[in-house]
Each structure stands twice: as C-alpha cells, then as structure tokens.
Amino acid sequence: MAQDTTPPQVAATATQTTNDLGDSVTLLGTFGSQSDPQALLKLRGGKTATVSRGDRVNGQTVVAIEDGRVALARNGTAHWIDMPAPNS
C-alpha cells in the first residue's frame, strides 16, 4: 500500500488553506498493513484525520479501506472516495 512519492495533486489538495470544502472529505492517502489499513483524510475546515475501519467521520462510518480508496457509509448507503488523480 505504500507509495514512494506523493502525487502532485494530492500534495496540492493536502496543503490548500480553505474552509470552503462543503461537506466533502478528501482522501490524502492510504497506508498500513492488509490486516490493519488506515487512511489520511482531509476534513471540512482543513483538519486532517487518520482513520481505520469502524471509525466515524463527519457522521459517516469508515466501512472499508483499500489501496487508494475509502468507503464511507451513512444510513446503510456506502460510497467510495478515491484519491485525486496524479495529473488532475
């Protein structure tokens, strides 16, 4: 799951100073072992959080973490958040 370098778009997103992220969550990276994956998320207001499966963030539950993406669920509906594309 580890990367040697941070894609430019991810670095730019991680270092933006803004409070205008709406209700969105941005995936900055995934790391850890297959048995204990973790993700680094940028939250509304520019805060960051390191999360594992089962953690709650912005009223949603982290239900899965895979290489480069995280699934969040609310009220029985899940959606995936992917890392920004390196060239976007």
HUFENGI-V884245 format. One record per residue. N is the residue number from 0. RES is the residue in one letter. SS is DSSP state (helix for helix, strand for strand, loop for the rest). Layout:
BEGIN
{{N,RES,SS} {N,RES,SS}}
END
This chain:
BEGIN
{{0,M,loop} {1,A,loop} {2,Q,loop} {3,D,loop} {4,T,loop} {5,T,loop} {6,P,loop} {7,P,helix} {8,Q,helix} {9,V,helix} {10,A,helix} {11,A,helix} {12,T,helix} {13,A,helix} {14,T,loop} {15,Q,loop} {16,T,loop} {17,T,loop} {18,N,loop} {19,D,loop} {20,L,loop} {21,G,loop} {22,D,loop} {23,S,loop} {24,V,loop} {25,T,strand} {26,L,strand} {27,L,strand} {28,G,strand} {29,T,strand} {30,F,strand} {31,G,strand} {32,S,loop} {33,Q,loop} {34,S,loop} {35,D,loop} {36,P,strand} {37,Q,strand} {38,A,strand} {39,L,strand} {40,L,strand} {41,K,strand} {42,L,loop} {43,R,helix} {44,G,helix} {45,G,helix} {46,K,loop} {47,T,strand} {48,A,strand} {49,T,strand} {50,V,strand} {51,S,strand} {52,R,loop} {53,G,loop} {54,D,loop} {55,R,strand} {56,V,strand} {57,N,loop} {58,G,loop} {59,Q,strand} {60,T,strand} {61,V,strand} {62,V,strand} {63,A,strand} {64,I,strand} {65,E,strand} {66,D,loop} {67,G,loop} {68,R,strand} {69,V,strand} {70,A,strand} {71,L,strand} {72,A,strand} {73,R,strand} {74,N,loop} {75,G,loop} {76,T,strand} {77,A,strand} {78,H,strand} {79,W,strand} {80,I,strand} {81,D,strand} {82,M,loop} {83,P,loop} {84,A,loop} {85,P,loop} {86,N,loop} {87,S,loop}}
END
